[in-house]
Amino acid sequence: QVQLVESGGGLVQAGGSLRLSCAASGRAFSTYCMGWFRQAPGKEREYVAAISQSGNRLYYADSVKGRFTISRDNAKNTVSLQMNSLKPEDAADYYCAAAPVIATATWAYDYWGQGTQVTVSS
């Protein structure tokens, strides 16, 4: 069992930055690939970024590539998402999730946090 708690969401102007964090507890964090997903009102949850167990492989959705950076600290059991140059279309609830392998599909992830809201004003 892995428990995930996101933090760092909030209101930001378009062009601004936010850093989301996800704290994990429970079973060995370093054995899981981690992902960030987001879900806007009325839309399906979509993949944003993923990172391998060691952190040496990073993957991004095309919509955030070059603006978002995923990272992890296995010593602190945390994964982060640095979001720069935010756009109104980035507004959503953001979720971190844990999976045994790198994946972009929601069904591949076994554990999910409760989410943190990001609002981007234009």
Backbone as a chain_set.jsonl record, in Angstrom:
{"seq": "QVQLVESGGGLVQAGGSLRLSCAASGRAFSTYCMGWFRQAPGKEREYVAAISQSGNRLYYADSVKGRFTISRDNAKNTVSLQMNSLKPEDAADYYCAAAPVIATATWAYDYWGQGTQVTVSS", "coords": {"N": [[0.84, -1.192, 0.0], [0.538, 2.207, -0.837], [0.488, 5.492, 0.172], [-0.443, 8.628, -1.026], [0.015, 12.097, -1.089], [-0.79, 15.137, -2.369], [0.415, 18.5, -2.831], [0.682, 22.109, -3.111], [-0.826, 23.293, -5.076], [-2.8, 26.015, -6.478], [-3.766, 29.431, -7.191], [-2.714, 31.085, -10.07], [-1.356, 33.507, -12.295], [-1.59, 33.547, -15.874], [1.309, 32.53, -17.562], [2.81, 32.382, -15.315], [4.324, 30.443, -12.606], [4.185, 27.305, -10.869], [4.861, 24.934, -8.301], [4.276, 21.657, -7.805], [4.0, 19.184, -5.289], [4.356, 15.821, -4.163], [3.912, 13.713, -1.577], [4.922, 10.588, -0.414], [4.018, 7.659, 1.377], [4.326, 4.52, 3.085], [4.706, 1.457, 1.365], [7.864, 0.658, -0.28], [8.897, 3.443, -1.802], [10.757, 3.94, -3.804], [10.575, 1.818, -5.518], [8.582, 2.228, -7.276], [7.388, 3.596, -10.328], [6.503, 6.935, -10.999], [3.796, 9.125, -11.679], [2.251, 12.074, -13.017], [-0.972, 13.333, -13.379], [-3.815, 15.044, -14.776], [-7.029, 16.573, -14.412], [-9.539, 18.312, -15.838], [-12.608, 20.151, -15.318], [-15.381, 18.346, -16.495], [-13.886, 16.909, -18.267], [-11.844, 14.077, -19.28], [-9.488, 12.35, -17.196], [-6.103, 13.083, -17.733], [-2.853, 12.176, -18.843], [0.172, 13.654, -17.749], [2.967, 13.705, -17.009], [5.738, 11.461, -16.398], [7.978, 9.49, -14.397], [10.805, 7.413, -14.009], [11.742, 4.708, -11.726], [14.321, 5.237, -10.667], [14.655, 7.783, -11.478], [15.972, 8.481, -13.772], [14.795, 8.401, -16.227], [12.564, 10.328, -17.983], [9.321, 11.431, -18.896], [6.98, 13.148, -20.933], [3.8, 14.623, -21.639], [2.887, 15.917, -24.825], [1.683, 18.378, -24.664], [2.757, 19.67, -22.487], [5.445, 19.581, -22.671], [8.66, 20.955, -22.374], [7.787, 22.957, -20.755], [6.996, 21.949, -18.295], [8.497, 20.147, -15.575], [9.321, 17.073, -14.279], [10.355, 15.522, -11.263], [12.069, 13.556, -8.765], [12.694, 12.596, -5.368], [14.091, 10.133, -3.868], [15.095, 9.688, -1.355], [13.606, 11.314, 0.232], [11.107, 10.5, -0.309], [9.455, 11.79, -2.228], [7.827, 13.278, -5.052], [7.918, 15.668, -7.605], [6.44, 18.348, -9.517], [7.383, 20.751, -11.517], [5.995, 23.574, -12.828], [6.039, 25.742, -15.405], [5.503, 28.791, -17.282], [2.669, 28.817, -17.371], [-0.554, 28.14, -18.711], [-3.974, 29.096, -19.373], [-5.312, 26.776, -20.131], [-4.041, 24.832, -18.709], [-5.217, 24.654, -16.3], [-6.615, 22.654, -13.8], [-7.442, 19.779, -11.757], [-4.749, 18.278, -10.236], [-3.088, 15.202, -10.064], [-0.998, 12.885, -8.39], [0.457, 9.683, -8.973], [1.214, 6.185, -8.543], [2.962, 3.538, -10.081], [3.915, 0.202, -11.131], [5.44, 0.084, -13.427], [6.696, 2.267, -16.016], [4.21, 4.286, -17.443], [1.549, 5.692, -19.414], [-1.108, 5.46, -19.256], [-4.036, 5.68, -17.294], [-5.061, 3.379, -16.108], [-2.888, 1.826, -15.521], [-1.797, 2.615, -13.188], [-1.525, 2.072, -9.752], [-1.908, 3.365, -7.326], [-3.224, 6.393, -6.047], [-3.208, 9.897, -5.379], [-5.198, 12.419, -3.664], [-5.437, 14.708, -5.055], [-4.678, 18.076, -6.173], [-5.66, 21.396, -6.643], [-5.229, 23.424, -9.48], [-5.402, 26.639, -10.652], [-5.528, 28.83, -13.338], [-5.333, 32.077, -14.225], [-6.34, 34.254, -16.843]], "CA": [[0.0, 0.0, 0.0], [1.246, 3.481, -0.907], [-0.366, 6.654, 0.351], [0.098, 9.777, -1.744], [-0.624, 13.364, -0.738], [-0.3, 16.239, -3.19], [0.326, 19.858, -2.3], [1.309, 23.111, -3.956], [-1.739, 23.905, -6.025], [-3.247, 27.352, -6.143], [-4.135, 30.34, -8.268], [-1.561, 31.745, -10.666], [-1.641, 34.18, -13.558], [-1.005, 32.95, -17.07], [2.728, 32.855, -17.676], [3.445, 32.165, -14.028], [4.842, 29.12, -12.271], [3.807, 26.618, -9.641], [5.553, 23.665, -8.079], [3.472, 20.676, -7.09], [4.741, 18.127, -4.612], [3.586, 14.642, -3.773], [4.602, 12.968, -0.525], [4.499, 9.19, -0.379], [4.308, 6.849, 2.565], [3.925, 3.138, 2.893], [5.692, 0.56, 0.786], [9.064, 1.28, -0.827], [8.614, 4.449, -2.83], [11.718, 3.869, -4.9], [10.267, 0.703, -6.414], [7.479, 2.632, -8.133], [7.386, 4.719, -11.25], [5.531, 7.931, -10.568], [3.217, 9.928, -12.747], [1.331, 13.173, -12.735], [-2.125, 13.408, -14.264], [-4.686, 16.171, -14.463], [-8.405, 16.435, -14.86], [-10.302, 19.551, -15.854], [-14.049, 19.892, -15.208], [-16.034, 17.835, -17.689], [-12.947, 16.216, -19.148], [-11.239, 12.872, -18.737], [-8.157, 12.509, -16.599], [-5.087, 12.926, -18.771], [-1.451, 12.023, -18.464], [0.992, 14.861, -17.853], [4.393, 13.382, -16.973], [6.071, 10.263, -15.635], [9.401, 9.366, -14.071], [11.158, 6.045, -13.651], [12.047, 4.49, -10.31], [15.568, 5.913, -10.282], [14.594, 9.174, -11.894], [16.824, 8.75, -14.932], [13.96, 8.472, -17.424], [11.474, 11.286, -17.817], [8.412, 11.42, -20.029], [6.029, 14.253, -20.857], [2.794, 14.823, -22.673], [3.305, 16.967, -25.764], [1.087, 19.659, -24.276], [3.516, 20.31, -21.399], [6.878, 19.417, -22.919], [9.373, 22.215, -22.422], [7.277, 23.88, -19.726], [6.882, 21.233, -17.012], [9.601, 19.253, -15.252], [9.044, 16.127, -13.205], [11.559, 15.079, -10.565], [11.772, 12.798, -7.56], [13.736, 12.466, -4.359], [13.773, 8.862, -3.208], [15.469, 9.771, 0.056], [12.532, 12.031, 0.92], [9.827, 9.929, -0.747], [8.645, 12.827, -2.85], [7.905, 13.546, -6.483], [7.506, 17.056, -7.82], [6.152, 18.795, -10.874], [7.608, 22.187, -11.7], [5.188, 24.015, -13.954], [6.383, 27.098, -15.828], [4.762, 29.313, -18.44], [1.347, 28.226, -17.279], [-1.594, 28.634, -19.605], [-5.315, 28.826, -18.839], [-5.704, 25.387, -20.404], [-3.389, 23.952, -17.731], [-6.038, 24.614, -15.085], [-7.185, 21.319, -13.571], [-6.991, 19.09, -10.554], [-3.555, 17.503, -10.557], [-2.963, 14.007, -9.247], [0.16, 12.022, -8.546], [0.085, 8.28, -8.956], [2.326, 5.244, -8.512], [2.78, 2.363, -10.928], [5.094, -0.661, -11.135], [6.229, 0.354, -14.626], [6.383, 3.538, -16.665], [2.984, 4.192, -18.226], [0.783, 6.921, -19.604], [-2.524, 5.149, -19.072], [-4.46, 5.746, -15.894], [-5.332, 2.044, -15.566], [-1.629, 1.193, -15.129], [-1.376, 3.145, -11.891], [-2.188, 1.368, -8.663], [-2.18, 4.23, -6.178], [-3.496, 7.77, -6.431], [-3.472, 10.893, -4.355], [-6.521, 13.046, -3.687], [-5.411, 15.805, -6.017], [-4.516, 19.463, -5.775], [-6.254, 22.21, -7.701], [-4.446, 24.495, -10.108], [-6.226, 27.587, -11.387], [-4.688, 29.761, -14.091], [-6.133, 33.205, -14.693], [-5.82, 34.83, -18.096]], "C": [[0.876, 1.243, 0.0], [0.218, 4.592, -0.73], [0.312, 7.867, -0.262], [-0.695, 11.027, -1.373], [0.018, 14.486, -1.551], [-0.435, 17.566, -2.444], [0.914, 20.812, -3.324], [0.401, 23.759, -4.979], [-2.148, 25.299, -5.583], [-3.635, 28.129, -7.375], [-2.892, 31.053, -8.768], [-1.998, 32.419, -11.959], [-0.998, 33.425, -14.718], [0.433, 33.442, -17.23], [3.505, 32.609, -16.395], [3.859, 30.721, -13.821], [4.235, 28.609, -10.974], [4.634, 25.354, -9.543], [4.66, 22.772, -7.23], [4.386, 19.635, -6.458], [3.795, 16.998, -4.241], [4.428, 13.863, -2.766], [4.031, 11.565, -0.447], [4.867, 8.542, 0.939], [3.824, 5.439, 2.305], [5.05, 2.312, 2.308], [6.758, 1.323, 0.018], [8.77, 2.177, -2.017], [9.506, 4.265, -4.039], [11.471, 2.713, -5.852], [9.162, 1.048, -7.409], [7.883, 3.721, -9.113], [6.282, 5.668, -10.796], [5.042, 8.744, -11.756], [2.39, 11.071, -12.193], [0.246, 13.165, -13.814], [-2.922, 14.655, -13.894], [-6.071, 15.931, -15.036], [-9.103, 17.773, -14.717], [-11.791, 19.216, -15.764], [-14.641, 19.433, -16.533], [-15.138, 17.09, -18.65], [-12.405, 14.958, -18.47], [-9.88, 13.209, -18.116], [-7.117, 12.22, -17.658], [-3.685, 12.903, -18.176], [-0.706, 13.334, -18.679], [2.479, 14.502, -17.948], [4.601, 12.116, -16.156], [7.575, 10.198, -15.447], [9.659, 7.943, -13.608], [11.543, 5.944, -12.174], [13.293, 5.252, -9.85], [15.584, 7.386, -10.641], [15.402, 9.49, -13.136], [16.053, 8.778, -16.249], [12.738, 9.327, -17.132], [10.62, 11.29, -19.075], [7.367, 12.524, -19.824], [4.986, 14.156, -21.961], [3.245, 15.975, -23.56], [2.82, 18.345, -25.312], [1.887, 20.389, -23.2], [5.017, 20.259, -21.621], [7.54, 20.777, -23.073], [8.916, 23.222, -21.393], [7.239, 23.237, -18.343], [8.11, 20.337, -16.836], [9.204, 18.376, -14.076], [10.362, 15.709, -12.576], [11.129, 14.282, -9.334], [12.979, 12.783, -6.641], [13.406, 11.214, -3.565], [14.16, 8.862, -1.732], [14.362, 10.433, 0.88], [11.142, 11.51, 0.555], [8.901, 10.987, -1.343], [8.845, 12.83, -4.361], [7.306, 14.929, -6.699], [7.199, 17.308, -9.283], [6.318, 20.305, -10.895], [6.889, 22.617, -12.96], [5.497, 25.482, -14.241], [5.533, 27.497, -17.029], [3.346, 28.753, -18.486], [0.345, 28.929, -18.173], [-2.961, 28.361, -18.98], [-5.754, 27.38, -19.048], [-4.988, 24.381, -19.507], [-4.212, 23.825, -16.444], [-6.743, 23.272, -14.961], [-6.873, 20.899, -12.148], [-5.841, 18.188, -10.966], [-3.389, 16.373, -9.54], [-1.599, 13.351, -9.459], [-0.292, 10.579, -8.366], [1.331, 7.414, -9.032], [1.99, 3.993, -9.309], [4.039, 1.501, -10.893], [6.007, -0.457, -12.343], [5.832, 1.716, -15.172], [5.145, 3.362, -17.541], [2.347, 5.561, -18.366], [-0.701, 6.702, -19.365], [-2.889, 5.131, -17.6], [-4.624, 4.352, -15.292], [-4.057, 1.349, -15.091], [-1.177, 1.598, -13.734], [-2.225, 2.553, -10.773], [-2.632, 2.287, -7.533], [-2.285, 5.672, -6.645], [-3.629, 8.656, -5.198], [-4.859, 11.483, -4.534], [-6.574, 14.237, -4.635], [-5.201, 17.162, -5.385], [-4.939, 20.333, -6.956], [-5.307, 23.302, -8.181], [-5.395, 25.357, -10.932], [-5.315, 28.596, -12.057], [-5.583, 30.859, -14.649], [-5.494, 33.816, -15.933], [-5.706, 36.343, -18.004]], "O": [[1.847, 1.323, 0.753], [-0.805, 4.615, -1.414], [1.501, 8.103, -0.043], [-1.925, 11.01, -1.348], [1.215, 14.748, -1.433], [-1.275, 17.726, -1.559], [1.56, 20.392, -4.283], [0.816, 24.682, -5.679], [-1.877, 25.711, -4.455], [-3.81, 27.571, -8.458], [-2.105, 31.567, -7.974], [-2.911, 31.944, -12.636], [0.017, 32.749, -14.548], [0.723, 34.625, -17.051], [4.736, 32.627, -16.401], [3.762, 29.888, -14.723], [3.828, 29.381, -10.105], [5.052, 24.779, -10.547], [4.335, 23.095, -6.087], [5.412, 19.259, -7.025], [2.598, 17.201, -4.035], [5.53, 13.413, -3.081], [2.815, 11.374, -0.417], [5.902, 8.844, 1.533], [3.012, 5.2, 1.411], [6.208, 2.448, 2.705], [6.578, 2.499, -0.299], [8.435, 1.703, -3.103], [9.057, 4.418, -5.175], [12.109, 2.641, -6.902], [8.843, 0.246, -8.288], [8.62, 4.645, -8.772], [5.254, 5.238, -10.273], [5.782, 9.009, -12.703], [1.903, 11.033, -11.063], [0.528, 13.008, -15.002], [-2.722, 15.243, -12.831], [-6.254, 15.193, -16.005], [-9.241, 18.301, -13.614], [-12.19, 18.102, -16.102], [-14.424, 20.062, -17.57], [-15.574, 16.683, -19.727], [-12.498, 14.799, -17.253], [-9.232, 14.196, -18.462], [-7.223, 11.24, -18.395], [-3.397, 13.528, -17.155], [-0.928, 14.033, -19.667], [3.168, 14.948, -18.866], [3.763, 11.743, -15.335], [8.344, 10.767, -16.222], [8.842, 7.344, -12.909], [11.655, 6.949, -11.472], [13.305, 5.839, -8.768], [16.429, 8.143, -10.162], [15.509, 10.655, -13.519], [16.613, 9.146, -17.282], [11.992, 9.091, -16.182], [11.136, 11.168, -20.186], [6.933, 12.794, -18.704], [5.256, 13.674, -23.061], [3.91, 16.9, -23.095], [3.482, 19.354, -25.556], [1.718, 21.595, -23.016], [5.78, 20.831, -20.843], [7.052, 21.642, -23.801], [9.581, 24.234, -21.175], [7.432, 23.917, -17.335], [8.682, 19.84, -17.806], [8.806, 18.866, -13.02], [11.369, 15.56, -13.269], [9.971, 14.332, -8.919], [14.121, 12.936, -7.073], [12.54, 11.236, -2.691], [13.595, 8.101, -0.946], [14.202, 10.151, 2.068], [10.131, 12.011, 1.046], [7.72, 11.063, -1.004], [9.894, 12.435, -4.869], [6.323, 15.307, -6.062], [7.642, 16.574, -10.166], [5.492, 21.041, -10.356], [7.143, 22.084, -14.04], [5.242, 26.353, -13.409], [4.93, 26.657, -17.697], [2.89, 28.273, -19.524], [0.393, 30.144, -18.364], [-3.082, 27.473, -18.135], [-6.487, 26.826, -18.229], [-5.303, 23.191, -19.547], [-3.921, 22.976, -15.6], [-7.39, 22.81, -15.901], [-6.138, 21.576, -11.429], [-5.947, 17.428, -11.928], [-3.53, 16.567, -8.333], [-1.11, 13.275, -10.587], [-1.287, 10.297, -7.698], [2.374, 7.848, -9.521], [0.884, 3.46, -9.223], [5.128, 2.02, -10.647], [7.193, -0.78, -12.296], [4.775, 2.252, -14.839], [5.049, 2.395, -18.296], [2.571, 6.461, -17.557], [-1.467, 7.662, -19.282], [-2.137, 4.626, -16.766], [-4.361, 4.154, -14.106], [-4.133, 0.381, -14.335], [-0.272, 0.985, -13.168], [-3.454, 2.534, -10.834], [-3.625, 2.011, -6.859], [-1.54, 6.116, -7.519], [-4.092, 8.231, -4.139], [-5.6, 11.098, -5.438], [-7.657, 14.715, -4.973], [-5.507, 17.372, -4.211], [-4.619, 20.044, -8.109], [-4.676, 24.001, -7.388], [-6.103, 24.856, -11.806], [-4.427, 29.157, -11.415], [-6.482, 30.595, -15.448], [-4.271, 33.885, -16.053], [-5.287, 36.991, -18.963]]}, "num_chains": 1, "name": "protein.A"}
